């Protein structure tokens, strides 16, 4: 009546999980290390721009933005779009910080 799937006991063949190719595994592990490097950079510096992160850990800006996107989806980071004008030219960037982290107040007296 119904065809049995390969994983059911009545079949001779056992179900085998799909195998990952080494190139796919290397790409996945490099993505994970990119995310870890970006998170470590955010923890070290507190709040910074994606441009600064890319220059510090020497990754392309697109890779840094993908890593930040994954961190935001996981709830580990917070980003905010920022437009700066340098000599009349707009520069688009993402300002980032670790979620739940509040930077230390600047030293010195505070007005009341």
Secondary structure, 3 states (H helix, E strand, C coil): CCCCCCCCCCCCCCCCCCCCCHHHHHHHHHHHHHHHHHHHHHHHHCCEEHHHHHHHHCCCHHHHHHHHHHHHHCCCEEEEEEEEEECCEEEEEEEEEECCCCCCCCCCCCCC
